Amino acid sequence: MIKGVILAGGLGTRLSPLTKVTNKHLLPVYNKPMIYYPLMTLVRAGIREVMIVTGGNNAGDFLRLLGNGKAFGLKEIRYTYQEGEGGIADALSLAEDFADNGKVVVILGDNIIEKDISPIVNKFKRQKEGARLLLKRVSDPERFGVADVRGKKIIHIVEKPKRAKSQLAVTGVYMYDGGVFSMIKKLKPSQRGELEITDINNMYINKGTMEFDVLRGFWSDAGTFESLLRANRLVSQKGKG
């Protein structure tokens, strides 16, 4: 059984002062708290066991909001706490016991995805080993990890390049086999002092076990004022929720 992990830590400083009194992932996107969208993306994909990795001063608000997960159709929801801002890979490492050597679908807590990703998750279930990423063609790839794709393979991923080699951004949905946790333990902090998920993805690429799909429909993060506004507009226009 594949499990889901939602990464909802960090301090959300780019959205200050909105985040002075609450976690970024609890801010509204149209008619729902932001965290509802990645949670329902996992539920629609058939995932019934989820861990929320959060942090900061408002971690208890997630428990008050989401409870035991039954209202969302979950079998189980767990919570864990990331101290500081150690990066996405550091946050994921906290889910090792929860994953129990199995496959996980990881999604960033500020990602808003229109389409049902269950067909992609089902492909990952059939994948013998390795990882799978969702890419999306964007107009501002410099904000993201950018995939250099040749044919049906990703050759390399560069994080926030000054000159992007493509417009294919790595979305905040990562699918990993149980080997990801031993790979995280081999990481060294980047120049900004974080354990980078891009380094993990490039490890899988170098092993030849990385697959990908290009996401259909709209996708947006909500980590800046501009992207938060865009996410609100996209959701309201589609009547999603």
Protein Blocks (a to p, Z undefined) as FASTA:
>chain_A
ZZddddfedjolmmpcklmmbcfklpcehjacfklmmmmmmmmnopabdcdddedjllmm
mmmmnmnolmnopabdcddddehjebjklmmmmmmmmnnopacddddfkbccfbacklmm
mmmmmpmgdcdddddddfblmlpccdddehjacfbdcehifbdcbfcdcdfbdcddfklm
mmmmmpccdfkopacfklmmmmmmmnopaccdddehjdddffbfklmmmmmmmmmmnopZ
Z
